[in-house]
Amino acid sequence: MSEGVTKAPTFELTDVEGRRYRLHDALSAGPLLLVFIKTGCPACHLAAPYLRRLREVYPQTGWNLWAISQDPADASRAFAAQHEWTFPVLVDAPSLAVSRAFDPPGTPTYYLIAPSGDVEAVTTSFSKSDLNSIAERIATAVGAAPTVVAPPGDGNPDFKPG
């Protein structure tokens, strides 16, 4: 995992259904995993089922998972439906203000943010190792047993650049 932003910039965005989400509200409930995506990004499509699995494996409260799409609401909604995502997909288009504030080097980029607002981990691209490391951190935060969410040998590559 690479170094990046050290403190999460505050923001508020609307999801694909028009509901407003604020960073402060999410962090009051525990750690937050933000994932910046683009609907046409092959690595984002590759990561999508593992993100769904991450939410399924740790369904309890005490953490949140939000995707931040750099595409319009319609395309973002279709992407989420295609991958059966049940977590919020926030729309950063057309201004890309939140993307500019975080400055992800590519998509997907993951930011694991502690309740204090400190960015604990940043990783870019599709990496099974990084996804499993994030899963382990979330398990620790919510007091659950760690689960491998991205197993080797499942037919997908271990790494794909974003």
MIBA-453325 format. One record per residue: residue number from 0; x, y, z of N, C-alpha, C in turn. Coordinates in nm, 2 decimals, padded with zeros to 4 digits. Example, Ala and Ser with C-alpha at 12.3 -4.5 7.8 and 13.67 -1.06 7.14 Angstrom:
- 0; 01.32; -00.57; 00.78; 01.23; -00.45; 00.78; 01.32; -00.33; 00.78 $
- 1; 01.28; -00.22; 00.71; 01.37; -00.11; 00.71; 01.29; 00.00; 00.79 $
//
This chain:
- 0; 00.08; -00.12; 00.00; 00.00; 00.00; 00.00; 00.09; 00.12; 00.00 $
- 1; 00.05; 00.22; -00.07; 00.13; 00.34; -00.09; 00.09; 00.45; 00.01 $
- 2; 00.17; 00.55; 00.02; 00.14; 00.66; 00.10; 00.06; 00.76; 00.02 $
- 3; -00.02; 00.84; 00.08; -00.10; 00.94; 00.01; -00.14; 01.05; 00.10 $
- 4; -00.26; 01.09; 00.09; -00.32; 01.20; 00.17; -00.31; 01.15; 00.32 $
- 5; -00.28; 01.23; 00.41; -00.26; 01.19; 00.55; -00.39; 01.22; 00.63 $
- 6; -00.47; 01.32; 00.59; -00.59; 01.36; 00.66; -00.70; 01.37; 00.55 $
- 7; -00.81; 01.30; 00.57; -00.92; 01.30; 00.47; -00.98; 01.44; 00.46 $
- 8; -00.99; 01.49; 00.34; -01.06; 01.62; 00.32; -01.21; 01.60; 00.34 $
- 9; -01.27; 01.69; 00.41; -01.41; 01.68; 00.44; -01.49; 01.70; 00.31 $
- 10; -01.60; 01.63; 00.30; -01.68; 01.65; 00.17; -01.83; 01.60; 00.20 $
- 11; -01.91; 01.64; 00.11; -02.05; 01.59; 00.11; -02.08; 01.57; -00.04 $
- 12; -02.14; 01.45; -00.07; -02.18; 01.41; -00.20; -02.32; 01.35; -00.20 $
- 13; -02.38; 01.34; -00.32; -02.51; 01.28; -00.34; -02.48; 01.14; -00.40 $
- 14; -02.56; 01.04; -00.36; -02.55; 00.91; -00.42; -02.63; 00.90; -00.54 $
- 15; -02.63; 00.79; -00.61; -02.71; 00.77; -00.74; -02.86; 00.78; -00.72 $
- 16; -02.91; 00.78; -00.60; -03.05; 00.79; -00.57; -03.08; 00.93; -00.52 $
- 17; -02.98; 01.02; -00.51; -03.01; 01.15; -00.46; -03.00; 01.18; -00.31 $
- 18; -02.96; 01.08; -00.24; -02.94; 01.09; -00.09; -02.80; 01.16; -00.07 $
- 19; -02.79; 01.24; 00.03; -02.67; 01.31; 00.07; -02.59; 01.23; 00.17 $
- 20; -02.46; 01.23; 00.15; -02.37; 01.16; 00.24; -02.25; 01.26; 00.28 $
- 21; -02.22; 01.26; 00.41; -02.12; 01.35; 00.46; -02.01; 01.26; 00.52 $
- 22; -01.89; 01.30; 00.50; -01.77; 01.22; 00.55; -01.78; 01.22; 00.70 $
- 23; -01.81; 01.33; 00.77; -01.82; 01.34; 00.91; -01.92; 01.24; 00.97 $
- 24; -02.03; 01.22; 00.91; -02.13; 01.13; 00.95; -02.08; 00.98; 00.95 $
- 25; -02.01; 00.95; 00.84; -01.96; 00.81; 00.82; -01.86; 00.78; 00.93 $
- 26; -01.77; 00.88; 00.95; -01.66; 00.86; 01.05; -01.71; 00.85; 01.19 $
- 27; -01.82; 00.90; 01.22; -01.87; 00.89; 01.36; -01.92; 00.75; 01.38 $
- 28; -01.94; 00.67; 01.28; -01.98; 00.53; 01.29; -01.86; 00.43; 01.29 $
- 29; -01.74; 00.48; 01.26; -01.62; 00.39; 01.25; -01.54; 00.42; 01.13 $
- 30; -01.45; 00.33; 01.09; -01.37; 00.35; 00.97; -01.45; 00.35; 00.85 $
- 31; -01.40; 00.42; 00.75; -01.46; 00.43; 00.62; -01.36; 00.39; 00.51 $
- 32; -01.41; 00.30; 00.42; -01.33; 00.27; 00.30; -01.39; 00.34; 00.18 $
- 33; -01.32; 00.44; 00.13; -01.36; 00.51; 00.01; -01.29; 00.44; -00.11 $
- 34; -01.37; 00.42; -00.22; -01.31; 00.36; -00.34; -01.35; 00.45; -00.46 $
- 35; -01.25; 00.51; -00.52; -01.27; 00.60; -00.64; -01.27; 00.50; -00.76 $
- 36; -01.38; 00.52; -00.84; -01.40; 00.43; -00.95; -01.44; 00.51; -01.08 $
- 37; -01.42; 00.45; -01.19; -01.48; 00.49; -01.32; -01.54; 00.37; -01.38 $
- 38; -01.66; 00.39; -01.44; -01.74; 00.28; -01.49; -01.67; 00.21; -01.60 $
- 39; -01.59; 00.28; -01.68; -01.52; 00.21; -01.79; -01.38; 00.16; -01.76 $
- 40; -01.35; 00.16; -01.63; -01.22; 00.11; -01.59; -01.22; -00.04; -01.57 $
- 41; -01.14; -00.11; -01.65; -01.13; -00.26; -01.64; -01.09; -00.31; -01.50 $
- 42; -01.00; -00.24; -01.43; -00.96; -00.28; -01.30; -01.07; -00.26; -01.20 $
- 43; -01.15; -00.16; -01.22; -01.27; -00.13; -01.13; -01.37; -00.25; -01.14 $
- 44; -01.39; -00.29; -01.27; -01.48; -00.41; -01.29; -01.43; -00.53; -01.22 $
- 45; -01.30; -00.55; -01.23; -01.23; -00.67; -01.17; -01.25; -00.66; -01.02 $
- 46; -01.23; -00.54; -00.96; -01.24; -00.53; -00.81; -01.38; -00.53; -00.76 $
- 47; -01.48; -00.50; -00.84; -01.62; -00.49; -00.80; -01.67; -00.61; -00.72 $
- 48; -01.66; -00.73; -00.76; -01.71; -00.84; -00.68; -01.64; -00.86; -00.55 $
- 49; -01.52; -00.82; -00.54; -01.44; -00.83; -00.41; -01.49; -00.73; -00.32 $
- 50; -01.52; -00.61; -00.37; -01.58; -00.51; -00.28; -01.72; -00.55; -00.23 $
- 51; -01.80; -00.61; -00.31; -01.93; -00.66; -00.27; -01.90; -00.77; -00.16 $
- 52; -01.81; -00.86; -00.18; -01.78; -00.96; -00.09; -01.73; -00.90; 00.05 $
- 53; -01.65; -00.80; 00.04; -01.60; -00.73; 00.16; -01.72; -00.68; 00.24 $
- 54; -01.82; -00.62; 00.18; -01.94; -00.57; 00.25; -02.02; -00.69; 00.31 $
- 55; -02.03; -00.80; 00.23; -02.10; -00.91; 00.28; -02.03; -00.99; 00.39 $
- 56; -01.90; -00.99; 00.39; -01.83; -01.06; 00.49; -01.83; -00.99; 00.63 $
- 57; -01.83; -00.85; 00.62; -01.84; -00.77; 00.74; -01.96; -00.68; 00.73 $
- 58; -02.08; -00.74; 00.75; -02.20; -00.67; 00.73; -02.24; -00.58; 00.86 $
- 59; -02.17; -00.61; 00.97; -02.21; -00.54; 01.09; -02.18; -00.39; 01.08 $
- 60; -02.24; -00.32; 01.17; -02.21; -00.18; 01.18; -02.07; -00.16; 01.24 $
- 61; -02.02; -00.04; 01.24; -01.89; -00.01; 01.29; -01.79; 00.03; 01.18 $
- 62; -01.84; 00.03; 01.05; -01.75; 00.07; 00.94; -01.85; 00.09; 00.82 $
- 63; -01.80; 00.17; 00.73; -01.87; 00.20; 00.60; -01.78; 00.18; 00.48 $
- 64; -01.85; 00.15; 00.37; -01.79; 00.14; 00.24; -01.86; 00.23; 00.14 $
- 65; -01.80; 00.32; 00.08; -01.86; 00.41; -00.02; -01.77; 00.40; -00.14 $
- 66; -01.84; 00.39; -00.26; -01.77; 00.41; -00.39; -01.79; 00.56; -00.43 $
- 67; -01.69; 00.62; -00.48; -01.70; 00.75; -00.53; -01.68; 00.74; -00.68 $
- 68; -01.79; 00.76; -00.76; -01.78; 00.74; -00.90; -01.75; 00.88; -00.97 $
- 69; -01.66; 00.87; -01.07; -01.62; 00.99; -01.14; -01.70; 01.00; -01.27 $
- 70; -01.81; 00.92; -01.27; -01.90; 00.93; -01.39; -02.04; 00.98; -01.34 $
- 71; -02.13; 01.02; -01.44; -02.26; 01.06; -01.41; -02.35; 00.95; -01.33 $
- 72; -02.45; 01.00; -01.27; -02.54; 00.91; -01.19; -02.59; 00.79; -01.27 $
- 73; -02.64; 00.81; -01.39; -02.70; 00.70; -01.47; -02.59; 00.59; -01.49 $
- 74; -02.48; 00.62; -01.53; -02.37; 00.52; -01.56; -02.33; 00.46; -01.43 $
- 75; -02.32; 00.54; -01.32; -02.28; 00.49; -01.19; -02.38; 00.39; -01.13 $
- 76; -02.51; 00.42; -01.15; -02.62; 00.34; -01.10; -02.61; 00.20; -01.18 $
- 77; -02.59; 00.21; -01.31; -02.59; 00.09; -01.39; -02.47; 00.00; -01.35 $
- 78; -02.35; 00.06; -01.32; -02.24; -00.01; -01.28; -02.26; -00.08; -01.14 $
- 79; -02.32; -00.01; -01.05; -02.36; -00.07; -00.92; -02.46; -00.18; -00.93 $
- 80; -02.56; -00.16; -01.02; -02.66; -00.27; -01.04; -02.59; -00.39; -01.10 $
- 81; -02.50; -00.37; -01.20; -02.43; -00.48; -01.27; -02.36; -00.57; -01.17 $
- 82; -02.30; -00.50; -01.07; -02.21; -00.57; -00.97; -02.28; -00.60; -00.84 $
- 83; -02.41; -00.57; -00.84; -02.50; -00.61; -00.72; -02.44; -00.54; -00.59 $
- 84; -02.40; -00.41; -00.61; -02.36; -00.34; -00.49; -02.47; -00.29; -00.41 $
- 85; -02.46; -00.31; -00.28; -02.57; -00.26; -00.19; -02.52; -00.14; -00.10 $
- 86; -02.39; -00.11; -00.12; -02.34; 00.01; -00.05; -02.35; 00.13; -00.13 $
- 87; -02.34; 00.25; -00.07; -02.36; 00.38; -00.14; -02.26; 00.40; -00.25 $
- 88; -02.31; 00.45; -00.36; -02.22; 00.49; -00.48; -02.25; 00.64; -00.49 $
- 89; -02.15; 00.72; -00.46; -02.16; 00.86; -00.46; -02.11; 00.92; -00.59 $
- 90; -02.17; 01.02; -00.64; -02.14; 01.08; -00.77; -02.06; 01.20; -00.76 $
- 91; -01.94; 01.20; -00.81; -01.85; 01.31; -00.80; -01.84; 01.39; -00.94 $
- 92; -01.91; 01.34; -01.04; -01.92; 01.41; -01.17; -02.03; 01.52; -01.16 $
- 93; -02.02; 01.62; -01.24; -01.91; 01.65; -01.33; -01.80; 01.73; -01.27 $
- 94; -01.81; 01.78; -01.15; -01.71; 01.87; -01.10; -01.58; 01.80; -01.06 $
- 95; -01.59; 01.68; -01.01; -01.48; 01.60; -00.96; -01.41; 01.67; -00.84 $
- 96; -01.49; 01.75; -00.77; -01.43; 01.82; -00.65; -01.37; 01.73; -00.55 $
- 97; -01.43; 01.62; -00.52; -01.38; 01.53; -00.42; -01.26; 01.46; -00.47 $
- 98; -01.27; 01.42; -00.60; -01.15; 01.35; -00.66; -01.03; 01.45; -00.66 $
- 99; -01.05; 01.57; -00.69; -00.94; 01.67; -00.69; -00.89; 01.68; -00.55 $
- 100; -00.97; 01.68; -00.45; -00.93; 01.70; -00.31; -00.84; 01.58; -00.27 $
- 101; -00.88; 01.46; -00.30; -00.81; 01.34; -00.27; -00.69; 01.31; -00.36 $
- 102; -00.71; 01.35; -00.49; -00.61; 01.33; -00.59; -00.57; 01.19; -00.61 $
- 103; -00.66; 01.09; -00.63; -00.62; 00.95; -00.66; -00.54; 00.94; -00.78 $
- 104; -00.43; 00.86; -00.78; -00.35; 00.85; -00.90; -00.41; 00.77; -01.01 $
- 105; -00.52; 00.70; -00.99; -00.58; 00.62; -01.09; -00.71; 00.56; -01.03 $
- 106; -00.77; 00.48; -01.10; -00.89; 00.40; -01.05; -00.87; 00.25; -01.07 $
- 107; -00.91; 00.17; -00.98; -00.96; 00.21; -00.85; -00.85; 00.26; -00.76 $
- 108; -00.88; 00.35; -00.67; -00.80; 00.39; -00.56; -00.88; 00.38; -00.43 $
- 109; -00.82; 00.31; -00.33; -00.89; 00.29; -00.20; -00.82; 00.37; -00.09 $
- 110; -00.90; 00.44; -00.01; -00.86; 00.51; 00.10; -00.93; 00.45; 00.23 $
- 111; -00.85; 00.40; 00.32; -00.91; 00.35; 00.44; -00.89; 00.46; 00.54 $
- 112; -01.00; 00.52; 00.59; -01.00; 00.64; 00.68; -01.04; 00.60; 00.82 $
- 113; -00.96; 00.63; 00.92; -00.99; 00.61; 01.06; -01.10; 00.71; 01.11 $
- 114; -01.17; 00.68; 01.21; -01.27; 00.77; 01.27; -01.21; 00.91; 01.30 $
- 115; -01.09; 00.92; 01.32; -01.02; 01.05; 01.35; -01.01; 01.13; 01.22 $
- 116; -01.03; 01.07; 01.10; -01.01; 01.14; 00.98; -00.87; 01.11; 00.92 $
- 117; -00.79; 01.04; 00.99; -00.65; 01.01; 00.94; -00.67; 00.90; 00.83 $
- 118; -00.60; 00.91; 00.73; -00.59; 00.81; 00.62; -00.49; 00.71; 00.66 $
- 119; -00.54; 00.59; 00.69; -00.46; 00.48; 00.74; -00.39; 00.40; 00.63 $
- 120; -00.46; 00.39; 00.51; -00.40; 00.31; 00.40; -00.45; 00.37; 00.27 $
- 121; -00.37; 00.36; 00.17; -00.40; 00.40; 00.04; -00.35; 00.30; -00.06 $
- 122; -00.43; 00.26; -00.15; -00.37; 00.16; -00.25; -00.45; 00.19; -00.38 $
- 123; -00.38; 00.17; -00.49; -00.43; 00.20; -00.63; -00.42; 00.07; -00.71 $
- 124; -00.51; 00.05; -00.80; -00.52; -00.06; -00.89; -00.59; -00.18; -00.83 $
- 125; -00.60; -00.29; -00.90; -00.66; -00.41; -00.84; -00.54; -00.49; -00.79 $
- 126; -00.55; -00.52; -00.66; -00.45; -00.61; -00.59; -00.52; -00.69; -00.49 $
- 127; -00.52; -00.82; -00.51; -00.58; -00.91; -00.41; -00.51; -00.90; -00.28 $
- 128; -00.38; -00.89; -00.28; -00.31; -00.87; -00.15; -00.35; -00.75; -00.07 $
- 129; -00.37; -00.63; -00.15; -00.41; -00.51; -00.08; -00.56; -00.52; -00.03 $
- 130; -00.64; -00.59; -00.11; -00.78; -00.60; -00.07; -00.79; -00.69; 00.06 $
- 131; -00.71; -00.79; 00.06; -00.71; -00.88; 00.18; -00.65; -00.81; 00.30 $
- 132; -00.56; -00.72; 00.28; -00.50; -00.64; 00.39; -00.61; -00.54; 00.44 $
- 133; -00.68; -00.48; 00.35; -00.79; -00.39; 00.39; -00.90; -00.47; 00.47 $
- 134; -00.93; -00.59; 00.42; -01.03; -00.67; 00.49; -00.98; -00.70; 00.63 $
- 135; -00.85; -00.73; 00.65; -00.80; -00.76; 00.78; -00.81; -00.64; 00.87 $
- 136; -00.78; -00.52; 00.82; -00.79; -00.40; 00.90; -00.94; -00.37; 00.94 $
- 137; -01.03; -00.40; 00.85; -01.17; -00.38; 00.89; -01.21; -00.48; 00.99 $
- 138; -01.17; -00.60; 00.98; -01.20; -00.71; 01.07; -01.15; -00.67; 01.21 $
- 139; -01.03; -00.62; 01.22; -00.98; -00.57; 01.35; -01.06; -00.46; 01.41 $
- 140; -01.10; -00.36; 01.32; -01.18; -00.25; 01.37; -01.32; -00.29; 01.42 $
- 141; -01.38; -00.39; 01.36; -01.51; -00.43; 01.41; -01.51; -00.55; 01.50 $
- 142; -01.39; -00.60; 01.53; -01.39; -00.71; 01.62; -01.43; -00.84; 01.56 $
- 143; -01.41; -00.86; 01.43; -01.45; -00.99; 01.37; -01.32; -01.07; 01.33 $
- 144; -01.34; -01.19; 01.30; -01.23; -01.27; 01.25; -01.20; -01.23; 01.10 $
- 145; -01.07; -01.22; 01.07; -01.03; -01.18; 00.93; -01.07; -01.29; 00.83 $
- 146; -01.12; -01.24; 00.72; -01.16; -01.33; 00.61; -01.08; -01.29; 00.48 $
- 147; -01.04; -01.39; 00.41; -00.97; -01.36; 00.28; -01.09; -01.33; 00.18 $
- 148; -01.09; -01.21; 00.13; -01.20; -01.17; 00.04; -01.16; -01.19; -00.11 $
- 149; -01.03; -01.20; -00.13; -00.98; -01.21; -00.27; -00.88; -01.33; -00.27 $
- 150; -00.93; -01.45; -00.28; -00.85; -01.57; -00.27; -00.77; -01.59; -00.40 $
- 151; -00.65; -01.65; -00.39; -00.57; -01.68; -00.50; -00.64; -01.80; -00.58 $
- 152; -00.61; -01.81; -00.71; -00.66; -01.92; -00.78; -00.81; -01.92; -00.81 $
- 153; -00.87; -01.80; -00.81; -01.01; -01.80; -00.83; -01.05; -01.76; -00.98 $
- 154; -00.94; -01.76; -01.06; -00.96; -01.73; -01.20; -00.93; -01.59; -01.24 $
- 155; -00.91; -01.50; -01.14; -00.87; -01.36; -01.17; -00.73; -01.34; -01.14 $
- 156; -00.66; -01.24; -01.20; -00.52; -01.22; -01.17; -00.51; -01.16; -01.03 $
- 157; -00.39; -01.18; -00.98; -00.36; -01.13; -00.84; -00.35; -00.98; -00.85 $
- 158; -00.31; -00.92; -00.96; -00.29; -00.78; -00.97; -00.32; -00.73; -01.11 $
- 159; -00.38; -00.61; -01.12; -00.41; -00.55; -01.25; -00.40; -00.40; -01.23 $
- 160; -00.31; -00.33; -01.31; -00.30; -00.19; -01.29; -00.43; -00.12; -01.33 $
- 161; -00.45; 00.00; -01.27; -00.58; 00.07; -01.29; -00.56; 00.17; -01.40 $
//
